[in-house]
Amino acid sequence: MQATVDLPEAVLRQLEMLARREGATPGDLIRRIVEDHVARSQPPVARGPNVSLPLIPASETGPIRPVTGKDVDELLSDDRLTA
């Protein structure tokens, strides 16, 4: 889509100087400015609650050790576990 924008002469000169400095065209610069403004104007994305890890402190559970493949194999072969 094309649009015509009326800018004061002083703003247009500044826009052209900035575009030259950035190696862009005034149109590229206007497009980037508008895109940035539209992106900032979007409502914030809903996020889940802000939590810190670990959820259960080690002081309540004892030290936490990494789970290895052997640990998983032992748990899966345990007869007491059912699917």
VENPE-V974700 format. One record per backbone hydrogen bond with DSSP energy under -1.0 kcal/mol. CO is the residue of the C=O (numbers start at 1). NH is the residue of the N-H. Records with the same first field share a line. If there is no record, write none. Layout:
CO: NH ; NH
This chain:
8: 12
9: 13
10: 14
11: 15
12: 16
13: 17
14: 18
15: 19
16: 20
17: 21
18: 22
19: 24
20: 23
25: 29
26: 30
27: 31
28: 32
29: 33
30: 34
31: 35
32: 36
33: 37
34: 38
35: 39
36: 40
37: 41
57: 60
58: 62
68: 72
69: 73
70: 74
71: 75
72: 76
73: 77
78: 81
